[in-house]
Amino acid sequence: MKHLILAPTPQAQWQLLIHEAQTSCDRHLDEVLESYLIFLLMRFTNKAHCTARIMAEDYLQASSCHGGERIDRLRDVGDHCLLFSGLFPHLADRRMVSISYFVTLGRSAYLQLSDLLDRGMALVYGQLSEAFIVLVDVLHAMRELNGHPVLTPIQAIELWQDYGSRRCFERILAAHTRAVPVSGPSQTH
């Protein structure tokens, strides 16, 4: 990291780091998304074991649950997938899946939550599903504040083609190639 970020509380430290990452990747999160991301990072700061989970299995188990348990499990799947695709993309390679696997599962879990919950929270989870790739871009930028790329060129191409990650196109692909893509994302999400 270029400099040490100090703030009076963990919440303030995460907020400063997220602001720096947003500036770095030229993305802006509204207050709802930024707050959700801050509290997500605070919740998982001391949970190193969370990377041992199998998301497809958790997602299927959530589908068989009812009520509050289903909501909690779907939120956990969405949150873990956001963290895995944004902060730990190397897990995809280790598990022999693509980053799109985490993005698709996470977006789907948040979208299901938006269908299950009351209006206020439904809007939040709908927004998380819609802006999932933007949140991933911010998390990648946060990881790269130390000057080291977090994605391989192949992973960047995948996120650009599958989800239209502007950051992957601008920061990663442009740095590794001189090519100009002839087509945009293959899917709209």
Secondary structure, DSSP 8 states (H G I E B T S, - for coil): --S----SSHHHHHHHHHHHHHHHHT----HHHHHHHHHHHHHHTT-GGGGG--HHHHHHHHHT--HHHHHHHHHHHHHHHHHHHHH-THHHHHTT--HHHHHHHHHHHHHHHHHHS-HHHHHHHHHHHHTHHHHHHHHHHHHGGGS--SS-HHHHHHHHHHH--HHIIIIIIHHH-----SS--SS--
